[in-house]
Amino acid sequence: MSNADKETIAVYWSQLKPAIDRRSYKRECPFCENGLLLVGRERGLLELEEIDGCIGCGQRVRYLDIDKMRERDWAHKTG
């Protein structure tokens, strides 16, 4: 099942099920059975990207809590 042509869906990253462990940004896709949301990074600043896509079904998501994700990421880098 391909969701690549469907509209981007707003989700809270913090409410998605971790794919590996809580320290990883990877999350299970809530729209397909075996998909993953990998949480990409922008090339220049290496900042976490707000828009993501499932590697299984292609569904695009927008993280509503991206600011908190970036704060967490920055704390891990500097702490």
NUMI-270830 format. One record per residue (C-alpha): residue number from 0; x, y, z. Coordinates in Angstrom, 3 decimals, padded with zeros to 6 digits. Layout:
% NUMI-270830
R     n          u          v          w
R   NUM          X          Y          Z
...
//
This chain:
% NUMI-270830
R     n          u          v          w
R     0    000.000    000.000    000.000
R     1    001.483    003.329   -001.039
R     2    000.625    006.532    000.749
R     3    003.165    008.614   -001.176
R     4    000.456    010.538   -003.025
R     5   -001.571    011.286    000.094
R     6   -001.586    014.579    001.931
R     7    001.044    015.249    004.630
R     8   -000.356    014.389    008.063
R     9    000.497    016.330    011.234
R    10    001.660    014.093    014.094
R    11    003.390    014.408    017.450
R    12    006.721    012.576    017.313
R    13    006.598    012.137    021.100
R    14    003.380    010.102    020.788
R    15    004.725    007.660    018.195
R    16    006.102    004.260    019.199
R    17    009.921    004.091    019.262
R    18    011.314    001.762    016.605
R    19    014.472    000.794    018.496
R    20    014.703    002.496    021.856
R    21    013.778    005.813    023.426
R    22    017.199    007.359    022.663
R    23    016.722    006.929    018.908
R    24    014.664    009.374    016.862
R    25    013.351    006.544    014.662
R    26    009.653    005.800    015.108
R    27    007.279    003.135    013.820
R    28    004.956    004.379    011.110
R    29    001.381    004.570    012.435
R    30    000.006    004.205    008.885
R    31    001.479    000.868    007.805
R    32    002.582   -002.395    009.353
R    33    006.365   -002.423    008.898
R    34    007.269    001.171    008.066
R    35    009.712    003.491    009.792
R    36    009.997    007.234    010.179
R    37    013.748    007.908    010.259
R    38    013.692    011.660    011.088
R    39    016.089    013.254    008.638
R    40    018.491    016.140    009.111
R    41    018.968    019.258    007.019
R    42    022.256    019.128    005.118
R    43    023.732    022.464    006.172
R    44    022.965    022.806    009.872
R    45    022.239    019.117    010.554
R    46    019.061    020.248    012.274
R    47    016.200    017.729    012.558
R    48    013.721    018.117    009.701
R    49    010.081    018.957    010.328
R    50    008.790    016.925    007.360
R    51    009.482    013.190    007.238
R    52    008.346    010.211    005.187
R    53    007.848    006.537    005.948
R    54    010.367    004.277    004.234
R    55    007.681    001.579    003.977
R    56    004.512    003.206    002.672
R    57    005.734    006.679    001.717
R    58    003.302    008.565    003.960
R    59    004.628    012.060    004.683
R    60    004.273    013.523    008.167
R    61    004.929    016.895    009.747
R    62    006.101    016.824    013.346
R    63    004.060    019.220    015.469
R    64    006.584    018.995    018.304
R    65    009.677    019.659    016.142
R    66    010.872    022.468    018.436
R    67    010.984    020.120    021.435
R    68    012.716    017.482    019.311
R    69    015.389    019.998    018.295
R    70    015.844    021.142    021.912
R    71    016.341    017.515    022.952
R    72    018.799    016.988    020.128
R    73    020.775    020.101    021.031
R    74    020.905    019.039    024.711
R    75    022.351    015.649    023.694
R    76    024.987    017.297    021.524
R    77    026.150    019.768    024.162
R    78    025.515    017.788    027.319
//
